[in-house]
Every structure is written in C-alpha cells, then in structure tokens.
Amino acid sequence: MEVYVVYYNPSDYPGLYVIRRQVAGRGTVTTDREPLTVAKTLNEARRCIPAGLERFQASPDDDPVIVETWF
C-alpha cells in the first residue's frame, strides 16, 4: 500500500513542506530516498498528491513535523 506523508519543517528542509512516499508491506515500511515534492505552502504540496486518495490528520502520537497522511 502506498502512503504519502506531508511534513512541515523537517530537519532536512527547514521551513518547507515535504511529501515523502512510503510503501507499507507485510511488517515493513519503506520510504523513498528522495521526497516526492518540496514546497513553500501546504496547498502547493497537496497538488502533488495523487488523485483519489483520502487525507488523514496527524495523530497526537506522530512526530510533530507530520501534518497529514494520504492513503
């Protein structure tokens, strides 16, 4: 299953929104080496999310740089 995670202000891109694709399999999660996109605004970043996915707000247990996740 592909998952797209939207981050704000991660240590490697301070002050920016970053989307990273993750692939979840049986007991594993693999994150792409390169971000899908790096953007100045959340709306700009969201335009790179593939169509047809559903957005989920970050959980209080998530890393504070996670804004939302798309499945």
Secondary structure, 3 states (H helix, E strand, C coil): CEEEEEEECCCCCCCCEEEEEEEEECCEEEECCCCCEEECCHHHHHCCCCCCCCEEECCCCCCCCEEEEEC
